Structures are given as structure tokens and as C-alpha cells.
């Protein structure tokens, strides 16, 4: 089965999350991805051992890659890496700030010799400005960008429960790589791509930032309440479960009151006339709606909301997600046995989804040294 990137070679000097996210998606699309690991391995291999003795992060982000151990401080290994890059279409790196410059692996040096090369540098804060030399990990950037201050309960800030800053940087880099590959078909020239955790999350923080700069106040932390739409929050049903509803317009508000809640009197309340009114009087609104939901079990509430064509969802646990009827899986081979991963959110009609195996540390050392060493 052919895939879109079958003829693309990617060399990725990577660790942790952001760069491995990018390269794993390129591998999913058919690219040959060679993962360069330090002698002791990508430190994400040691985050935990929950997946048959393997790290959950590593299993998720390293399917379909080849692994070679190289020490770039060793002259012979560095020459081998540069030889690999000279044959590559894409070179990715997310080492600490300034490291690649010491070894001639910066984008300027590499693309001067090979203009068609696409290089991707992923960092915390970029290559200019006062934070250039700052190390950056996901929760630190969640804090720096203000994300933690719009996340959590009214009592205290909170971390988003997955590595959103790393993932955002990897996703933005993926978009840029695909754009650069497309343009190269016409020009024959590659690109130097820069993606940062800070910029990626700052972009996702645009709406709170606009509220701050144009409205004088950023949205506060509301737990499971949307800061500028109401009702858009969680309500407890009579059997103790919680259901989350979202009202986006006046038609949905009418349907909620008349059909789902059978409470047309709420429509007549001047405090709830518009969305801005409902947001201003959110606490009382929550009390009024909660009283009605507590007279129903979750099943009845779901049926009524479905009938009213009101958007809703259950407040599920991760265990609930594991059993969710919409969750699709793909089995991937690993050194410790098969692993069931979440299927890709990207689907192509009539194309079977296949992931390559997860590599052992240095699994392809000998073969890759022979393949690329001959070219030195």
C-alpha cells in the first residue's frame, strides 16, 4: 500500500515530546524516519513503565521509526550523522538552545550545503529575545503563557492534563513541513522551519488575550464553566452523574427550556434574555437549571437533550474513555509485545491504517551504520 510520504527520508535528532510528535506523524504518512538517540536513549523512554514495561509517552510517539544511538560529541558519530542528513529530505531537532550550532548542525550550515533540505528547529522560546537560553518544558510554558491562569477551579490555577504545549509545537511544525514539501515540488528549494512551545500556545491563548487587551479583563478560571457562554457547563443529575451541556445560540436556549427542561418560564426571565445576560447571572441560572436536572437520571436527561437537539456530553473518566463506543484502536508491535494505540484522527476513505513497530534502543545501529557509513 502506497502512502503520501513513501519517498521521504527524515532524520530526527529528538527527545521527549514535541519533535517525536512531528516525526511520528510523518512516519504514519509513510516517511522513513530515523530517530537519533543519545547512547543512553531518549529520556522519554524512562518516564514510566506502564505499557508492558515501556513508557506511555515513548510508545505513543515513536511508532514506525528506526533507532540508532549516536554521540554527537564523538567525531566519527558526528560525521555519520551529517552523512545521513546529506541524504535526507527533512532534518528535525529539539535539543537544548544553541547545542546544534556547536556541531555544525544548525539550519544555515546544513542548508548551505544542501538547499533542498527542509530543517525543523523546535525550541521553547525561539532564537531571539530574553528567553532564548531558557529551558522549556510543557508545564513551565503552560505557566508562562497564562494558560494555567485560565485553567483549573476558581480556587487555584491548574495544569492541562496532557502536554498541550509540546503537542501544539509539534502540530504547527507538521503543518509547516507539509507546506514546505509542497512548495519544494515547484521550487526545488527547502525551508528552515522554526516552531516554539511558547508561540504555539500563545496562538491558542488568543481569545483570552483579546479579552484582556480589548475588554480590560481576561476570563477567569471557571472549572467546567465556559467563561463567555452560558449555560455551557456541567450539571449533576439525580443519580449523581454529571452531564455537560452547551448552548450556542437563542434557538438552542429555547429548545433547552421548552423541550429538554420543560421549563418555558426560564425564557421569560429578563435575567436570561441574551447570552450576555445569562453569563452575568450565571450563578442563579446554574441553580435554576440544576434543580430540574436533579429530578432526572442521566439516561432521561440524555434522551431529553437529544430530542431537543441540544449539544451535551457525559463527564467521563479516562476509564470511561477506554470503553467508549466511538474510540477506535490500532495494534502496534513493540519489543515487549503488541500495544493497542488510539487510531489516528486523520482518516482517508478506503485506506487501511497501519503503524510501524516501536523500536528498541539502538535496534538499527549496525544496519544504519553500514548503510550511511559507506557514504562517508
TAWO-V626618 format. One record per residue. N is the residue number from 0. RES is the residue in one letter. NEAR is the number of other ideal C-beta (glycine too) atoms within 8 Angstrom. Layout:
n=N res=RES near=NEAR
n=N res=RES near=NEAR
This chain:
n=0 res=X near=5
n=1 res=X near=4
n=2 res=X near=7
n=3 res=X near=5
n=4 res=X near=10
n=5 res=X near=8
n=6 res=X near=3
n=7 res=X near=12
n=8 res=X near=10
n=9 res=X near=16
n=10 res=X near=13
n=11 res=X near=16
n=12 res=X near=14
n=13 res=X near=13
n=14 res=X near=11
n=15 res=X near=12
n=16 res=X near=13
n=17 res=X near=15
n=18 res=X near=18
n=19 res=X near=17
n=20 res=X near=14
n=21 res=X near=17
n=22 res=X near=15
n=23 res=X near=15
n=24 res=X near=10
n=25 res=X near=15
n=26 res=X near=16
n=27 res=X near=11
n=28 res=X near=9
n=29 res=X near=10
n=30 res=X near=13
n=31 res=X near=8
n=32 res=X near=13
n=33 res=X near=15
n=34 res=X near=15
n=35 res=X near=10
n=36 res=X near=13
n=37 res=X near=9
n=38 res=X near=7
n=39 res=X near=4
n=40 res=X near=11
n=41 res=X near=13
n=42 res=X near=9
n=43 res=X near=13
n=44 res=X near=10
n=45 res=X near=6
n=46 res=X near=9
n=47 res=X near=6
n=48 res=X near=6
n=49 res=X near=6
n=50 res=X near=11
n=51 res=X near=7
n=52 res=X near=5
n=53 res=X near=15
n=54 res=X near=13
n=55 res=X near=10
n=56 res=X near=11
n=57 res=X near=13
n=58 res=X near=15
n=59 res=X near=9
n=60 res=X near=11
n=61 res=X near=14
n=62 res=X near=15
n=63 res=X near=10
n=64 res=X near=15
n=65 res=X near=11
n=66 res=X near=15
n=67 res=X near=13
n=68 res=X near=11
n=69 res=X near=13
n=70 res=X near=8
n=71 res=X near=10
n=72 res=X near=5
n=73 res=X near=8
n=74 res=X near=5
n=75 res=X near=6
n=76 res=X near=11
n=77 res=X near=12
n=78 res=X near=9
n=79 res=X near=13
n=80 res=X near=14
n=81 res=X near=10
n=82 res=X near=12
n=83 res=X near=12
n=84 res=X near=13
n=85 res=X near=9
n=86 res=X near=8
n=87 res=X near=11
n=88 res=X near=11
n=89 res=X near=16
n=90 res=X near=15
n=91 res=X near=16
n=92 res=X near=14
n=93 res=X near=12
n=94 res=X near=7
n=95 res=X near=5
n=96 res=X near=10
n=97 res=X near=7
n=98 res=X near=8
n=99 res=X near=11
n=100 res=X near=8
n=101 res=X near=5
n=102 res=X near=8
n=103 res=X near=7
n=104 res=X near=14
n=105 res=X near=8
n=106 res=X near=8
n=107 res=X near=7
n=108 res=X near=9
n=109 res=X near=14
n=110 res=X near=12
n=111 res=X near=7
n=112 res=X near=6
n=113 res=X near=10
n=114 res=X near=8
n=115 res=X near=9
n=116 res=X near=13
n=117 res=X near=14
n=118 res=X near=15
n=119 res=X near=16
n=120 res=X near=13
n=121 res=X near=15
n=122 res=X near=13
n=123 res=X near=14
n=124 res=X near=11
n=125 res=X near=12
n=126 res=X near=7
n=127 res=X near=4
n=128 res=X near=6
n=129 res=X near=3
n=130 res=X near=9
n=131 res=X near=10
n=132 res=X near=5
n=133 res=X near=8
n=134 res=X near=7
n=135 res=X near=12
n=136 res=X near=7
n=137 res=X near=11
n=138 res=X near=8
n=139 res=X near=10
n=140 res=X near=15
n=141 res=X near=15
n=142 res=X near=9
n=143 res=X near=7
n=144 res=X near=11
n=145 res=X near=10
n=146 res=X near=15
n=147 res=X near=12
n=148 res=X near=8
n=149 res=X near=12
n=150 res=X near=11
n=151 res=X near=10
n=152 res=X near=7
n=153 res=X near=6
n=154 res=X near=4
n=155 res=X near=6
n=156 res=X near=8
n=157 res=X near=9
n=158 res=X near=8
n=159 res=X near=8
n=160 res=X near=3
n=161 res=X near=5
n=162 res=X near=7
n=163 res=X near=12
n=164 res=X near=16
n=165 res=X near=13
n=166 res=X near=12
n=167 res=X near=13
n=168 res=X near=15
n=169 res=X near=17
n=170 res=X near=11
n=171 res=X near=12
n=172 res=X near=16
n=173 res=X near=12
n=174 res=X near=8
n=175 res=X near=12
n=176 res=X near=14
n=177 res=X near=8
n=178 res=X near=9
n=179 res=X near=12
n=180 res=X near=13
n=181 res=X near=7
n=182 res=X near=10
n=183 res=X near=13
n=184 res=X near=6
n=185 res=X near=5
n=186 res=X near=6
n=187 res=X near=6
n=188 res=X near=8
n=189 res=X near=13
n=190 res=X near=11
n=191 res=X near=9
n=192 res=X near=12
n=193 res=X near=9
n=194 res=X near=15
n=195 res=X near=13
n=196 res=X near=17
n=197 res=X near=15
n=198 res=X near=11
n=199 res=X near=14
n=200 res=X near=15
n=201 res=X near=10
n=202 res=X near=9
n=203 res=X near=9
n=204 res=X near=12
n=205 res=X near=8
n=206 res=X near=6
n=207 res=X near=12
n=208 res=X near=11
n=209 res=X near=9
n=210 res=X near=13
n=211 res=X near=10
n=212 res=X near=6
n=213 res=X near=6
n=214 res=X near=7
n=215 res=X near=4
n=216 res=X near=6
n=217 res=X near=10
n=218 res=X near=9
n=219 res=X near=7
n=220 res=X near=12
n=221 res=X near=10
n=222 res=X near=7
n=223 res=X near=7
n=224 res=X near=10
n=225 res=X near=9
n=226 res=X near=10
n=227 res=X near=6
n=228 res=X near=10
n=229 res=X near=12
n=230 res=X near=12
n=231 res=X near=10
n=232 res=X near=12
n=233 res=X near=9
n=234 res=X near=13
n=235 res=X near=9
n=236 res=X near=15
n=237 res=X near=8
n=238 res=X near=6
n=239 res=X near=5
n=240 res=X near=10
n=241 res=X near=9
n=242 res=X near=16
n=243 res=X near=12
n=244 res=X near=13
n=245 res=X near=10
n=246 res=X near=14
n=247 res=X near=7
n=248 res=X near=6
n=249 res=X near=7
n=250 res=X near=6
n=251 res=X near=12
n=252 res=X near=13
n=253 res=X near=9
n=254 res=X near=12
n=255 res=X near=15
n=256 res=X near=12
n=257 res=X near=11
n=258 res=X near=11
n=259 res=X near=12
n=260 res=X near=12
n=261 res=X near=7
n=262 res=X near=9
n=263 res=X near=8
n=264 res=X near=6
n=265 res=X near=11
n=266 res=X near=10
n=267 res=X near=6
n=268 res=X near=8
n=269 res=X near=6
n=270 res=X near=10
n=271 res=X near=11
n=272 res=X near=6
n=273 res=X near=6
n=274 res=X near=10
n=275 res=X near=6
n=276 res=X near=11
n=277 res=X near=14
n=278 res=X near=10
n=279 res=X near=7
n=280 res=X near=10
n=281 res=X near=11
n=282 res=X near=6
n=283 res=X near=8
n=284 res=X near=13
n=285 res=X near=11
n=286 res=X near=8
n=287 res=X near=10
n=288 res=X near=12
n=289 res=X near=10
n=290 res=X near=8
n=291 res=X near=11
n=292 res=X near=14
n=293 res=X near=9
n=294 res=X near=6
n=295 res=X near=11
n=296 res=X near=9
n=297 res=X near=11
n=298 res=X near=6
n=299 res=X near=9
n=300 res=X near=14
n=301 res=X near=11
n=302 res=X near=8
n=303 res=X near=12
n=304 res=X near=13
n=305 res=X near=9
n=306 res=X near=8
n=307 res=X near=11
n=308 res=X near=6
n=309 res=X near=14
n=310 res=X near=8
n=311 res=X near=12
n=312 res=X near=7
n=313 res=X near=11
n=314 res=X near=9
n=315 res=X near=8
n=316 res=X near=5
n=317 res=X near=6
n=318 res=X near=6
n=319 res=X near=9
n=320 res=X near=9
n=321 res=X near=7
n=322 res=X near=7
n=323 res=X near=8
n=324 res=X near=4
n=325 res=X near=4
n=326 res=X near=9
n=327 res=X near=6
n=328 res=X near=8
n=329 res=X near=12
n=330 res=X near=8
n=331 res=X near=14
n=332 res=X near=8
n=333 res=X near=13
n=334 res=X near=7
n=335 res=X near=7
n=336 res=X near=6
n=337 res=X near=7
n=338 res=X near=13
n=339 res=X near=7
n=340 res=X near=12
n=341 res=X near=7
n=342 res=X near=8
n=343 res=X near=8
n=344 res=X near=4
n=345 res=X near=5
n=346 res=X near=7
n=347 res=X near=5
n=348 res=X near=4
n=349 res=X near=3
n=350 res=X near=7
n=351 res=X near=4
n=352 res=X near=8
n=353 res=X near=6
n=354 res=X near=11
n=355 res=X near=8
n=356 res=X near=9
n=357 res=X near=13
n=358 res=X near=12
n=359 res=X near=6
n=360 res=X near=9
n=361 res=X near=10
n=362 res=X near=9
n=363 res=X near=11
n=364 res=X near=10
n=365 res=X near=6
n=366 res=X near=7
n=367 res=X near=12
n=368 res=X near=10
n=369 res=X near=8
n=370 res=X near=7
n=371 res=X near=12
n=372 res=X near=9
n=373 res=X near=6
n=374 res=X near=7
n=375 res=X near=7
